[in-house]
């Protein structure tokens, strides 16, 4: 209406024709789709930059070995690059969800009028094409009251923020001196107002907190919609600010996390030392027995016995003597199955090799596994995808 008033100052009463067949309802719905479409494109670019930061770090320090955990307990060693590429996969899914939302929102409500359509033979397809839409909405009531596209976009953003929050949580732990796996750059840290020794990863903590903020905004928007009848209701106005804020928070959080990741200093020695704690290579030892023909459940029990003996003796699994191996095999629940393995030459050497960190890494040689050449191929594919845009 301000545009119409400004135009009237220039061309006079002719400006009154501008609103023919239009309503604020279909115009607002159109504008919000245009804004959301542009915002999704900006978020996609920010996600690509975040992925690129992860890939650069993986290329630089990805050969470091991280103690992979389940239940926050030592589980199996994984390459640091493998861990980082997991977040690349998450970011790619975030891009896919935003792309899906963009495809569904990219239809024009213009010409739907207030709720029943226009009383003039408007060429809706022509205006849709000029605005870059792929088509027009099929129902005028739905066109002015639909905010599914905003909810879909916010849902994709909320999940993206959850992904960033998970990485932020890990960085806060990794940078704790008790772990000492990484050190955040001064530009992405703050000190304490009281304690001179502190170096806090505050940007990561703020990203973690803002994930909750975006989740709350998504919940609020869903709650706003759940009681609205057709068609346009003024309540919808209150959902716009939630969408605007969610987009801004996600975009700025991506920028912060990309910068934090790019400037991390990695202590590969501390990582590798931690990766060897907690008998994390035990699964690889059990797998070595399985490759000898032992049923996995028997192998699992046998290696459990080996771990107990090694722990009592203060040894690593890669240090166990042949006698300890023979004792564990002999005590197997299935001695018939174990005997061929026991009589095979070089079993002790084979198990000690499997129990090394490098041996354990190499054994996970499947698509998506942490074997170095598998991770190298995945990293090269991620780099090629980013370079191709």
DRENSETI-809552 format. One record per atom (N, C-alpha, C, O, CB): x, y, z; residue in three letters. Coordinates in steps of 0.1 Angstrom, whole numbers, plus 5000, padded with zeros to 4 digits. Each point is the difference from the previous one (the first is absolute). Glycine has a CB too. Example, Ala and Ser with C-alpha at 12.3 -4.5 7.8 and 13.67 -1.06 7.14 Angstrom:
BEGIN
513249435078ala
499150125000ala
500950125000ala
501050005007ala
497149885005ala
501550234981ser
500950115000ser
499250115008ser
500550115001ser
500749834977ser
END
This chain:
BEGIN
500849885000unk
499250125000unk
500950135000unk
499650104995unk
498649775017unk
502950124994unk
501050115000unk
500550024985unk
500250114996unk
500549855028unk
499549934969unk
500550014987unk
498950074991unk
500350084992unk
501149715011unk
497350175000unk
498950064992unk
499950155003unk
499850084991unk
499049705010unk
501450265012unk
500050145003unk
501150084994unk
499850114995unk
499149835026unk
502350004979unk
501250074993unk
499750014985unk
500450104994unk
501249815024unk
497949984976unk
499750014986unk
499050114997unk
500150064989unk
500449695009unk
498550265010unk
498950104998unk
500650145000unk
499550094992unk
498949765019unk
502750184996unk
500650135000unk
500650034987unk
500250114996unk
500249875028unk
500049914968unk
500750024987unk
499049994989unk
500150084990unk
501949825020unk
497050014990unk
499149994988unk
498650035003unk
499249994991unk
502349835001unk
498150215021unk
498750045003unk
499049895001unk
500549895005unk
500050314983unk
498349825009unk
498949905003unk
500349864993unk
499449905004unk
499050294999unk
502449814987unk
500349874993unk
500649905009unk
499849884998unk
500550254981unk
500349925032unk
500649915009unk
499049915007unk
500349895005unk
501650274999unk
496849894997unk
499049925006unk
499749874993unk
499349915006unk
499750305002unk
501549774980unk
499849874993unk
501049895005unk
499849894997unk
499350244983unk
501949925028unk
501049905003unk
499549895008unk
500549884999unk
501150305001unk
497449845009unk
499549905009unk
498949914994unk
499449925007unk
501250235011unk
499249874969unk
498949924993unk
500249855001unk
501149954996unk
498650244989unk
499449745021unk
500149865001unk
501049955010unk
500349885000unk
499150114977unk
501050105032unk
501049965010unk
499550035014unk
499050075002unk
502849984982unk
498849885026unk
499750025014unk
501350005007unk
501049944996unk
496849955002unk
502250185014unk
501249985008unk
500349865003unk
501149965002unk
498450265008unk
499449704991unk
500249865004unk
500949924990unk
500949935004unk
496850085007unk
501950004976unk
500949934990unk
501350074998unk
501049934996unk
496949984993unk
502250225013unk
501250074998unk
501049965011unk
501249984998unk
497650214991unk
500749815024unk
500949965011unk
500549864998unk
501149975003unk
497650195012unk
500449754981unk
500349864998unk
501149994990unk
500949915001unk
496850015006unk
502250164982unk
501049994989unk
501350065005unk
501049944997unk
497250094986unk
501850085024unk
501250065005unk
500849915009unk
501249994999unk
497750244999unk
500349705011unk
500649915010unk
500749884993unk
501049965004unk
497350125013unk
501149884972unk
500649894992unk
501250044993unk
501049935000unk
496849974997unk
502250224998unk
501250064993unk
501150025010unk
501249964997unk
497450154986unk
501149945029unk
501150025010unk
500549865004unk
501249995002unk
497750225006unk
500349704995unk
500449875005unk
500949934989unk
500949935003unk
497050055011unk
501750034974unk
500749944989unk
501450064999unk
501049924999unk
496950044988unk
502250175014unk
501450065000unk
500849965012unk
501249984999unk
497850214988unk
500349805025unk
500749965012unk
500549864999unk
501149975005unk
497550195008unk
500749754981unk
500449864999unk
501350004991unk
500949925003unk
496750005000unk
502450164987unk
501250004991unk
501250055008unk
501149954998unk
497550094982unk
501250065029unk
501150055008unk
500549905010unk
501249985002unk
497950254995unk
499949705009unk
500349895009unk
500849894994unk
500949945005unk
497150125008unk
501649914974unk
500749894993unk
501550044998unk
500949915002unk
496950024987unk
502450195008unk
501450054998unk
500849995013unk
501149965000unk
498150194981unk
500149895030unk
500749995013unk
500349865004unk
501049975006unk
497850245001unk
500349704990unk
500249855003unk
501249954992unk
500849925005unk
496750055000unk
502650074982unk
501149964992unk
501350055006unk
501049935001unk
497650074979unk
501450125025unk
501250065006unk
500449925013unk
501249975003unk
498350264988unk
499549735017unk
500249925012unk
500649864996unk
500949965006unk
497250165006unk
501349824978unk
500649874995unk
501450024996unk
500849915003unk
496950024990unk
502650185000unk
501350024995unk
501050015011unk
501149955000unk
498050174980unk
500549955031unk
500950015012unk
500349865006unk
501149975004unk
497950265000unk
499949694997unk
500249865005unk
501049924991unk
500849935005unk
496950085005unk
502150004977unk
500949934991unk
501450055000unk
500949925000unk
497150044985unk
502250175016unk
501450055002unk
500649955012unk
501249965000unk
498150254988unk
500049795023unk
500649945013unk
500349854998unk
501049965005unk
497850225008unk
500349754981unk
500249864998unk
501249974991unk
500849915002unk
496850055000unk
502650134988unk
501249984991unk
501350045007unk
501049944998unk
497550114983unk
501450045029unk
501250055007unk
500449905011unk
501149975002unk
498350274992unk
499649725014unk
500349935012unk
499249875002unk
499949945010unk
500650275001unk
498949754978unk
499149885000unk
500649875003unk
499349915003unk
499350224982unk
502749865013unk
500749875003unk
500149985015unk
500449895004unk
500950134975unk
498450085029unk
500049985015unk
498949895003unk
499149994993unk
501750255011unk
499549695007unk
499149895004unk
499250055012unk
500650035011unk
500949794980unk
497250175008unk
499150055011unk
499449885007unk
499749904994unk
499850314993unk
500449795026unk
499449895007unk
498450014998unk
499450085007unk
502549915011unk
497649934973unk
498649994998unk
499349955012unk
500549915007unk
499950064969unk
498450085027unk
499349965012unk
498649964998unk
499450054990unk
502150105023unk
498049774995unk
498549985001unk
499750015015unk
500849965008unk
499049894971unk
499150215025unk
499650025014unk
501150095007unk
500149995012unk
498749794988unk
501950294992unk
501150095005unk
501149915006unk
500750055009unk
497750144995unk
501749694992unk
501049915005unk
500949954988unk
499550004989unk
499049925030unk
502850054984unk
500949964989unk
499449884992unk
499549905006unk
502550185007unk
498049934974unk
499349904991unk
501049954990unk
500549885002unk
497350235001unk
502549964986unk
500949964990unk
500850124995unk
499450115000unk
499149694994unk
502750195002unk
500750114994unk
499550034986unk
499649924992unk
502450025021unk
497950194984unk
499650054987unk
500950114996unk
500650075008unk
497049874996unk
502650084983unk
500750114995unk
499350135003unk
498850004999unk
502249854983unk
499750255022unk
499450135002unk
499350054987unk
498950065001unk
502950005016unk
498749914972unk
499450044987unk
498649934999unk
499050064995unk
503249984994unk
497749845015unk
498849925000unk
498950075008unk
498950014996unk
502449785000unk
499150255016unk
499150075009unk
499550134994unk
498950045000unk
502349865020unk
499850184974unk
499650134994unk
499049984988unk
499150074998unk
503150025010unk
498149804985unk
499249984988unk
498549965004unk
499150014992unk
503049924995unk
497850025025unk
498649975005unk
499250135000unk
498850004997unk
502049805017unk
499850314990unk
499450135000unk
499750054986unk
499150084997unk
502049975025unk
499849924969unk
499850034986unk
498749944995unk
499250064993unk
503349965003unk
497449855007unk
498749934997unk
498850065005unk
499050024993unk
502349775006unk
498850265014unk
498850075006unk
499750134992unk
498950034998unk
501749875025unk
500550174974unk
499850134993unk
499449974986unk
499150084996unk
502850025017unk
498549804981unk
499449964987unk
498549975001unk
499250044991unk
503049885001unk
497450015019unk
498649985002unk
499250135003unk
498950014995unk
501749765013unk
500150324999unk
499450135003unk
499750074987unk
499050064998unk
502249955024unk
499849994969unk
499850064987unk
498949934992unk
499250074994unk
503249995005unk
497549815002unk
498949934993unk
498750045005unk
499050024992unk
502549795004unk
498350205017unk
498750045006unk
499650144996unk
498950034997unk
501549815022unk
500650254981unk
499750144996unk
499650004985unk
499250084996unk
502450015022unk
499149834974unk
499750004986unk
498649954998unk
499350054991unk
503149915004unk
497249935012unk
498749954999unk
498950115004unk
499050014993unk
501949765012unk
499450305006unk
499150115004unk
499950104989unk
498950064998unk
501649905026unk
500650084971unk
500050104989unk
499249964988unk
499350084994unk
503049995014unk
497849804988unk
499249964989unk
498550005002unk
499350044991unk
502649815003unk
497750125018unk
498650015003unk
499550145002unk
498850034997unk
501449755014unk
500650314994unk
499550145002unk
500050084987unk
499450104999unk
501549895024unk
499849964967unk
500250084988unk
498850004990unk
500249984988unk
502249975015unk
496450085003unk
498850024992unk
499450135004unk
500150045012unk
499549714985unk
499850324994unk
499550145002unk
498650005005unk
499149954994unk
502550134989unk
498249995029unk
498650025004unk
499350124994unk
498850035001unk
501949875020unk
500150194972unk
499550124994unk
498849974991unk
500149924991unk
502250195011unk
496649965000unk
498849984993unk
499049925007unk
498849994996unk
502550024984unk
499049945032unk
499149935009unk
499050105007unk
499049965005unk
502749864998unk
498750314997unk
499250105006unk
499949995015unk
501049955006unk
497750064973unk
500250035027unk
499949995014unk
499849865005unk
500649955010unk
498550274990unk
500149704992unk
499849865004unk
499349924988unk
500249885000unk
499750195024unk
499450004967unk
499249934991unk
500550014985unk
499449954991unk
498750105024unk
503050024983unk
500550034987unk
499750134995unk
499250085007unk
500649684988unk
500750284993unk
499750134995unk
498850004991unk
499749904994unk
502850155007unk
496850074998unk
498950014992unk
500350054986unk
499150064993unk
499649985027unk
502549954976unk
500550044987unk
500849894993unk
500649925007unk
499450335001unk
500149764979unk
500849894993unk
501550025001unk
500650034990unk
497449944994unk
502550025028unk
501450025002unk
500849884994unk
499649895001unk
500050255020unk
501649894974unk
500949904995unk
500949965011unk
501150065001unk
498850034975unk
499749825033unk
500849975012unk
501349934995unk
501150025007unk
496849955007unk
502149954976unk
501249944995unk
501150104996unk
501249985002unk
497449824991unk
500950315001unk
501050104995unk
500750065012unk
501250025000unk
497450024979unk
500650015031unk
500650065012unk
500949905007unk
501150045005unk
497050124997unk
501549714999unk
500849905007unk
501449994993unk
501049995006unk
496949895001unk
502050114979unk
501349994993unk
500950125002unk
501249985001unk
497649884982unk
500650265017unk
500850125001unk
500750005014unk
501150065002unk
497450064982unk
500949825026unk
500550005014unk
500949885002unk
500549985011unk
497550154997unk
502249794982unk
500949885002unk
499349885006unk
500749915005unk
501150254997unk
496949844999unk
499349885006unk
499949894989unk
500050034988unk
498750125028unk
501249734989unk
499849894991unk
498649984995unk
499749924991unk
502249975020unk
497150174996unk
498649994997unk
499250085009unk
500550095007unk
499949684984unk
498350205009unk
499150085009unk
499349905010unk
499949884997unk
499750294984unk
499949895030unk
499349925009unk
498649954994unk
499550074992unk
501650065027unk
498549754985unk
498849944994unk
498750045007unk
498949984995unk
502549834998unk
498650245019unk
498850035008unk
500250145007unk
501050025007unk
498549734996unk
499650344995unk
500150135005unk
500050015015unk
500750085006unk
498350014973unk
500149835027unk
499949995015unk
501449965006unk
500550065009unk
497049894989unk
503049944996unk
501349955005unk
501150104997unk
500950015008unk
498349754988unk
500750314993unk
501150094996unk
500250115010unk
501250035003unk
498349924974unk
499550105029unk
500250125009unk
500249955015unk
500550085008unk
498150064976unk
501049745019unk
500149955014unk
501149905002unk
500449975011unk
497250074991unk
503049914987unk
501149915002unk
501350065005unk
500550104995unk
498549774986unk
501550075029unk
501350045005unk
500949875002unk
501050005008unk
498050215003unk
500649684983unk
500749885000unk
501550024996unk
500949955006unk
497049924990unk
502350224994unk
501350024995unk
500950065011unk
501249975000unk
497950064976unk
500350065032unk
500850065011unk
500349905010unk
501149995006unk
497850234990unk
500149695008unk
500349905009unk
501049904996unk
500949965007unk
496750065001unk
502349944979unk
501049914994unk
501450055001unk
501049945003unk
497349974982unk
501850225011unk
501350075001unk
500650015014unk
501149975002unk
498250164978unk
499849905029unk
500450015014unk
500449865006unk
500949995008unk
497650224995unk
500749694993unk
500449865004unk
501349964995unk
500849945008unk
496850004992unk
502750094988unk
501449974994unk
501050085007unk
501149955003unk
497950004975unk
500750175026unk
501050095007unk
500249945014unk
501150005005unk
498250204981unk
499649775021unk
500149945013unk
500949885001unk
500849985009unk
496950114996unk
502149824985unk
500949885000unk
501450044996unk
500949945006unk
497149924987unk
502250234999unk
501350054997unk
500750065012unk
501249985002unk
498150064975unk
500050035031unk
500550065012unk
500449895010unk
500950015008unk
497750204989unk
500549685003unk
500449885009unk
501349944996unk
500849975008unk
496749994995unk
502750034984unk
501349954995unk
501250095004unk
501049955005unk
497849954976unk
501050235018unk
501150095004unk
500249995015unk
501150015005unk
498350154977unk
499549825026unk
500149995014unk
500849885005unk
500750005009unk
497150124992unk
502049774991unk
500749885004unk
501550024998unk
500849955008unk
497249914985unk
502450204996unk
501450034998unk
500550105010unk
501149985005unk
498649984971unk
499550145027unk
500450105010unk
500349935014unk
500950035007unk
497850154981unk
500449725015unk
500249935013unk
501349925000unk
500750005010unk
496849984992unk
502849964986unk
501249925000unk
501350095001unk
500949975006unk
497949864980unk
501150295007unk
501150095001unk
500350045014unk
501150025005unk
498450064972unk
499449955031unk
500250045014unk
500749895008unk
500850035009unk
497150124989unk
501749734999unk
500749895007unk
501449984995unk
501049995008unk
496849904996unk
502450114983unk
501349974995unk
501050115004unk
501249975002unk
497849924979unk
500650235021unk
500950115004unk
500350015015unk
500850075004unk
498350054976unk
500149805028unk
500449995014unk
501349945001unk
500349904994unk
497350085012unk
503350085003unk
501449945001unk
500049865004unk
501049934997unk
499750295009unk
498349735001unk
499949865004unk
500149914987unk
500549895000unk
498250175021unk
500649994968unk
500149934987unk
501250054992unk
500949934996unk
496650045004unk
502550164998unk
501150074993unk
500149964985unk
501150004994unk
500150005027unk
497749964973unk
500049954986unk
500250124991unk
500749994989unk
497949815017unk
500750314997unk
500150124991unk
500250135009unk
499749995012unk
498849894971unk
501950225010unk
500150135007unk
499350104991unk
500350014988unk
501949935024unk
496950144993unk
499350104993unk
500850124998unk
500850045009unk
497049874999unk
502150164981unk
500750124998unk
499550115009unk
498950005005unk
501549944971unk
500550165027unk
499650115009unk
498850074995unk
499250055007unk
503249974999unk
497549994980unk
498950084995unk
498649935002unk
499050064999unk
502550024984unk
498649795021unk
498849925003unk
499949955014unk
499549905003unk
500450034973unk
500750155033unk
500149975014unk
499850135008unk
500350114995unk
501249685001unk
498250195017unk
500050125009unk
500649965013unk
500149885003unk
497850214986unk
502550015018unk
500649985013unk
498950015011unk
498950024997unk
503350064995unk
498349915020unk
499150015012unk
500250145006unk
501150065000unk
499049695004unk
498850315002unk
500150135006unk
500849995013unk
500450105006unk
497449964984unk
502349815015unk
500749985013unk
501249915000unk
501050035007unk
496850015003unk
502149864981unk
501149895000unk
500950024988unk
499649984989unk
498849865023unk
502950204991unk
500950044989unk
500349884991unk
500550014989unk
500450175026unk
498949704990unk
500549874993unk
499049964990unk
500349914992unk
500950025028unk
497650124980unk
498949954992unk
500150044985unk
500450114996unk
498149895024unk
501149904972unk
499850024985unk
498849934996unk
500049874998unk
502550154998unk
496450055003unk
498749934998unk
499650014986unk
500150104993unk
499349975030unk
500049814972unk
499650004986unk
498650064999unk
499049934996unk
502449865000unk
498450345008unk
498750065001unk
499249994987unk
498849985000unk
502150175017unk
499749884971unk
499249994988unk
499349874998unk
498849994996unk
502750174994unk
499249735013unk
499449874999unk
498849985010unk
499049954997unk
503249964995unk
498050155020unk
498949995010unk
498850084996unk
498949965002unk
502950015015unk
498450144977unk
498950094995unk
499349934989unk
498750014999unk
502550205008unk
499549734984unk
499349924989unk
499249895006unk
498849984996unk
503050074988unk
498749885026unk
499349905007unk
498750055006unk
498949945000unk
503349945005unk
497950245001unk
498850065007unk
499050054989unk
498849995003unk
502650075016unk
499149994970unk
499050054990unk
499349894993unk
499050034994unk
502550175003unk
499049685003unk
499349894995unk
498649985008unk
499049984994unk
503249914999unk
497950135020unk
498850005008unk
499050114996unk
498849984999unk
502549915020unk
499350224978unk
499250124996unk
499249974987unk
498850034999unk
502850135012unk
499149784979unk
499349984988unk
499049895001unk
498950004994unk
503250074994unk
498249825020unk
499049905002unk
498750065007unk
498949964996unk
503049875007unk
498350265006unk
498950075006unk
499250084990unk
498750005001unk
502650015020unk
499450054970unk
499250084989unk
499249914991unk
498950034996unk
502950145005unk
498849714996unk
499349914992unk
498749955007unk
498949994994unk
503349944995unk
498050045024unk
498949955008unk
498950115001unk
498849974999unk
502749885014unk
498950284988unk
499150115001unk
499250024987unk
498850025000unk
502750085016unk
499249884973unk
499350024987unk
499049894998unk
498950024994unk
503250094997unk
498349775012unk
499049884999unk
498850035009unk
498949974995unk
503049874999unk
498350205018unk
498950035009unk
499150114995unk
498850005002unk
502749925017unk
499250184975unk
499250114994unk
499049954989unk
498950054999unk
503050115006unk
498649754987unk
499249954989unk
498949915004unk
499049994993unk
503050044992unk
498249895025unk
499149895003unk
498650035003unk
499149914998unk
502949985011unk
497750234994unk
498650045003unk
499450104990unk
498950055003unk
501649915021unk
500150064965unk
499550104990unk
499149944990unk
500449904993unk
501750235011unk
496749924994unk
499149964989unk
500550074987unk
500850095001unk
497349875015unk
501449994973unk
500250074987unk
499250135000unk
498949995006unk
501649794982unk
499950335006unk
501250004992unk
501050095008unk
500649945009unk
498150044969unk
501650145018unk
501050085006unk
499550045014unk
498850045002unk
502150044976unk
500049925032unk
499750055013unk
501250085004unk
501249984996unk
497449825011unk
501250315001unk
501050095004unk
501149935009unk
501150055001unk
497250144996unk
501349705009unk
501049935008unk
501249974992unk
501149995006unk
497149915008unk
501750074973unk
501149964992unk
501150105000unk
501249974998unk
497249914987unk
501350255018unk
501050105000unk
501149975011unk
501150034998unk
497250144994unk
501249775019unk
501049985011unk
500949884997unk
501049995006unk
497350095009unk
501449854974unk
501049894996unk
501150044992unk
501049934998unk
497149925003unk
501850274993unk
501050054991unk
501350035007unk
501149964995unk
497150144991unk
501749965026unk
501250035007unk
500849885004unk
501250005001unk
497750215008unk
500449684994unk
500649885004unk
500849944988unk
501149955002unk
497150005015unk
501250064971unk
500849954989unk
501250094997unk
501149954997unk
496749974993unk
502050215011unk
501250094998unk
501149975009unk
501249994996unk
497250194996unk
501349805021unk
501049985010unk
500749874998unk
501249995001unk
497550155015unk
500549754981unk
500649874998unk
501050004988unk
501149945002unk
496849965007unk
501850174981unk
500950014988unk
501250075004unk
501149964997unk
497050044987unk
501850125023unk
501250075004unk
500949935009unk
501250004999unk
497450214998unk
500749725013unk
500849925010unk
500849894993unk
501249985003unk
497150085015unk
501049874973unk
500749894993unk
501150054992unk
501149945000unk
496849935000unk
501950234992unk
501150054991unk
501250055008unk
501149974997unk
497150104986unk
501550015028unk
501250055007unk
500749885008unk
501250015002unk
497650215000unk
500449685002unk
500649895007unk
500949924991unk
501149955004unk
496950045011unk
501649994973unk
500849944990unk
501350074997unk
501149944999unk
496849974990unk
502050225011unk
501250084998unk
501049995011unk
501249984998unk
497550184989unk
500749845025unk
500949995012unk
500649865001unk
501249995003unk
497350175009unk
500749734986unk
500649875001unk
501049974989unk
501049935002unk
496950005008unk
501950134978unk
500949984989unk
501450075004unk
501049944998unk
497150054985unk
501850135023unk
501250065004unk
500749935011unk
501249995001unk
497850224992unk
500249745017unk
500649925011unk
500749884995unk
501149975004unk
497150125011unk
501249844976unk
500649874995unk
501250034992unk
501049935002unk
496749974997unk
502350204993unk
501250044992unk
501250035008unk
501149974996unk
497350114987unk
501449975029unk
501150055008unk
500449915012unk
500850045008unk
498550194985unk
500149655007unk
500349915011unk
501549954999unk
500449974989unk
497149965012unk
503150055010unk
501349945000unk
499849865006unk
499449985011unk
501850244992unk
499349684990unk
499849865004unk
501249945006unk
501150024995unk
497249964987unk
501649955029unk
501149935007unk
499849854997unk
499349935007unk
500950255011unk
500549784971unk
499849864995unk
500649905010unk
499449895002unk
500750194975unk
500949965031unk
500649915010unk
499049975011unk
499949895004unk
502450204990unk
497150025011unk
499049985011unk
498849914995unk
499549925008unk
501250305002unk
498949814978unk
498949924994unk
500449855000unk
499249915004unk
500050294983unk
501949775007unk
500449864998unk
500249935013unk
499749895002unk
501450184977unk
499550005031unk
500249945013unk
498649965006unk
499949905006unk
502250244998unk
496949954995unk
498749975005unk
499349894993unk
499349935005unk
500550315002unk
500549764979unk
499449894992unk
500449865004unk
499449904997unk
500550274985unk
501349825025unk
500549875004unk
499549965014unk
500349895004unk
501750154982unk
497350055021unk
499549975013unk
498749935000unk
499250014990unk
502050195018unk
498549715002unk
498849945001unk
499849884990unk
498949954998unk
500250265009unk
502049734988unk
500049884992unk
499150024988unk
499149924997unk
501449945023unk
499650264973unk
499150034989unk
500249914988unk
499250004991unk
500850235017unk
501149694992unk
500349924988unk
499549865002unk
500249914991unk
501850225004unk
497249845016unk
499649875003unk
499149954989unk
500049884996unk
500150175028unk
499050034970unk
499149954989unk
500849964988unk
499749904994unk
498650265014unk
502849914989unk
500849964989unk
500749865003unk
500249924990unk
500250325004unk
499949735018unk
500649875004unk
498949894998unk
500349904995unk
501350215021unk
497249924988unk
498949914998unk
499849974986unk
499749894995unk
499250195026unk
501150034971unk
499849984985unk
501149924994unk
499849924991unk
499150305009unk
502449795005unk
501149914995unk
499749865003unk
500349914991unk
501350285013unk
497849785007unk
499649865003unk
498949954991unk
500049894995unk
500750145029unk
498450064973unk
498949964991unk
500549974986unk
499549914993unk
498950245020unk
502649934983unk
500649974987unk
500749875000unk
500349944989unk
500050305007unk
500049705015unk
500649875002unk
498949895000unk
500449885001unk
501650225011unk
496849944987unk
498949905000unk
499349985013unk
499149925001unk
502149974982unk
499150205027unk
499349985013unk
498750085000unk
500050114995unk
502349875016unk
496649964994unk
498850085001unk
500250135008unk
500750005010unk
497949784988unk
500750324998unk
500350135006unk
499749995015unk
500750065008unk
498750064971unk
499549825025unk
499750005014unk
501149935009unk
500350045011unk
497249954983unk
503149905000unk
501149945007unk
501250095000unk
500750015010unk
498449764983unk
501150304996unk
501250094999unk
499850115010unk
500950045007unk
499449904969unk
498550115025unk
499750115010unk
500349965014unk
500650075007unk
497650014977unk
501449805020unk
500249955013unk
501549975002unk
500550045011unk
497349854990unk
502950064989unk
501449975002unk
500850135002unk
500950015008unk
498849794977unk
500050315007unk
500750125001unk
499750075013unk
500850075006unk
499249954969unk
498749965030unk
499750065013unk
500949945011unk
500450075009unk
497249964983unk
502749845006unk
500949935010unk
501450064998unk
500750025010unk
497949774990unk
501850234988unk
501350064997unk
500250145007unk
501050035005unk
499149834974unk
498850225019unk
500150135006unk
500150005015unk
500850075006unk
497850014975unk
500749835025unk
500049995015unk
501449965004unk
500650055010unk
497049884991unk
503049974992unk
501449965003unk
501050114998unk
500950025008unk
498549744986unk
500550314995unk
500950104996unk
499950125011unk
501050055004unk
498949894971unk
498950095028unk
499850115010unk
500649965014unk
500750085006unk
497249994982unk
501949805016unk
500649965012unk
501550005000unk
500750035010unk
497349824994unk
502650124984unk
501450004999unk
500650144996unk
501250015000unk
498649754993unk
499450345005unk
500450134997unk
500650014986unk
500950084997unk
499649955027unk
498949894967unk
500550004986unk
499050054990unk
498850005003unk
502649815003unk
499050244983unk
499150034989unk
499749874992unk
500849915001unk
500150334998unk
498149774993unk
499749884992unk
501049974990unk
500249894995unk
497450165008unk
503150064993unk
501149984990unk
501349955007unk
501049984993unk
498050194993unk
500949805027unk
501249955007unk
499849865006unk
500949955007unk
499750294999unk
498249704992unk
499749875006unk
500949894995unk
500349994988unk
497350085014unk
503049855007unk
500949894996unk
499249884994unk
498749995002unk
502950085015unk
499049854976unk
499449884994unk
499349925010unk
498949944998unk
502850064984unk
498949985030unk
499449925010unk
498750055004unk
499049925003unk
503250025005unk
497650194993unk
498750065004unk
499049974989unk
498849985003unk
502450205011unk
499249834974unk
499149974989unk
499549855000unk
498949984999unk
502350204987unk
499849745016unk
499749855001unk
499049975012unk
499149924998unk
503150034992unk
498050125021unk
499249985011unk
498550044997unk
499149945004unk
502950095012unk
497950094978unk
498650054997unk
499349914990unk
498949975001unk
501950265003unk
500049734985unk
499449914990unk
499649875007unk
498949944997unk
502550164985unk
499449845026unk
499749885007unk
498850005009unk
499349905001unk
503150054998unk
497350175006unk
498950025009unk
498750034992unk
499050035006unk
502650045012unk
498549934969unk
498850044991unk
498849915003unk
500149895004unk
501550194979unk
497349985016unk
498749935002unk
499849894989unk
499249915001unk
499850305010unk
501849814978unk
499849914988unk
501449954996unk
500550044990unk
497450085003unk
502749795015unk
501349964997unk
500149934987unk
501150004994unk
499449985030unk
498549954971unk
500049934987unk
500350104989unk
500749984991unk
497749845018unk
500850304992unk
500250104990unk
501350075002unk
500650054990unk
496949985009unk
503049985013unk
501250085002unk
501349924997unk
501050064997unk
497750065021unk
501249744982unk
501349934999unk
500750034987unk
501250015001unk
497749815013unk
500450184974unk
500850034988unk
500750145001unk
501150024995unk
497349844992unk
500950235020unk
500750135001unk
501249995009unk
501050064998unk
496750064999unk
502149815014unk
501149985010unk
501249934994unk
501250045003unk
497149955015unk
501549924973unk
501149934994unk
500650074988unk
501149964995unk
497849835012unk
500550314988unk
500550084989unk
501350075005unk
500150065011unk
497649974978unk
503349985002unk
501250075003unk
499850154999unk
499250054993unk
502149764998unk
499450265018unk
500050144999unk
498850075006unk
499850124998unk
501649864983unk
497849955027unk
498850065005unk
500350125010unk
499450104999unk
499549684998unk
502150205011unk
500450105010unk
500450134992unk
499650115004unk
501149725013unk
500150154973unk
500550124992unk
498850074993unk
499950125000unk
502349774997unk
496950024998unk
498850064993unk
499150085009unk
499650114997unk
500549694988unk
499750155027unk
499150075010unk
500750135005unk
499450105002unk
499649685005unk
502350214995unk
500750125005unk
500050114989unk
499950115003unk
501649745012unk
498650104973unk
500050104988unk
498650065000unk
499850124998unk
501949754989unk
497250055014unk
498750055000unk
499750095011unk
499250104999unk
500149694990unk
501450195023unk
499850085012unk
500750144999unk
499750085009unk
500149715004unk
501050234977unk
500750134999unk
498950104995unk
499149964993unk
503249935003unk
498050245006unk
499050104995unk
500050004985unk
498950004994unk
501550145026unk
500749854974unk
500050004985unk
499349874995unk
499350014990unk
502950135010unk
498149755006unk
499349884996unk
498550015002unk
499249954991unk
502849925015unk
497650185005unk
498550025002unk
499450094990unk
498949974995unk
501549995029unk
500350154973unk
499450094989unk
499949934987unk
499050014993unk
502050195019unk
500149734984unk
500049944987unk
499049894998unk
499549974989unk
502950085010unk
497249895013unk
499049894999unk
498650044996unk
499249924995unk
502249965022unk
498350254986unk
498650054997unk
500050044985unk
499750124997unk
500049965027unk
500549824968unk
500250034985unk
498749974993unk
499949914992unk
502550035009unk
496650145001unk
498750004993unk
499650144995unk
500650095006unk
498749705008unk
499850224977unk
499650134996unk
499450075012unk
499149955007unk
500449974970unk
501050205026unk
499550085012unk
500849965012unk
499850065011unk
498049954979unk
503249905009unk
500849975012unk
501250095002unk
500250094992unk
499149685005unk
501450215014unk
501150095004unk
501449964995unk
501050065003unk
497650005017unk
501449834972unk
501349964994unk
500650124992unk
499350074993unk
499949695005unk
502150265003unk
500650134995unk
499750024985unk
499750114996unk
502049865020unk
498349924976unk
499850024985unk
498550034998unk
499750074990unk
502249785004unk
497250105014unk
498650034999unk
499750145003unk
499250074994unk
500249695012unk
501250295005unk
499950145004unk
500650094990unk
499450114997unk
500649825027unk
501150034970unk
500750084990unk
499150024988unk
499950114994unk
502349815014unk
497149974988unk
499150014989unk
498850095003unk
499550074991unk
501249705002unk
498750215019unk
498950095004unk
500450145000unk
499250094997unk
499849725016unk
502250224992unk
500550145001unk
500250064986unk
499650114998unk
501549845024unk
499449974969unk
500250044987unk
498750034993unk
499950104992unk
502249775007unk
496950055003unk
498750024994unk
499350135006unk
499450074992unk
500449685005unk
500450275016unk
499550125006unk
500650124994unk
499450104997unk
500149785024unk
501850124977unk
500850114995unk
499550024985unk
499850124996unk
502249835019unk
497949954977unk
499650014986unk
498650065000unk
499750094991unk
501749715002unk
497750165016unk
498650064999unk
500050155004unk
499350074993unk
499849705014unk
501850275002unk
500050145004unk
500750084988unk
499550114997unk
500649835028unk
500950004969unk
500750084989unk
499150014988unk
500150104993unk
502149815015unk
496950004990unk
499050014989unk
498950095003unk
499150024991unk
501549755002unk
499250275019unk
498950095004unk
498749935001unk
499050075003unk
502250114986unk
END
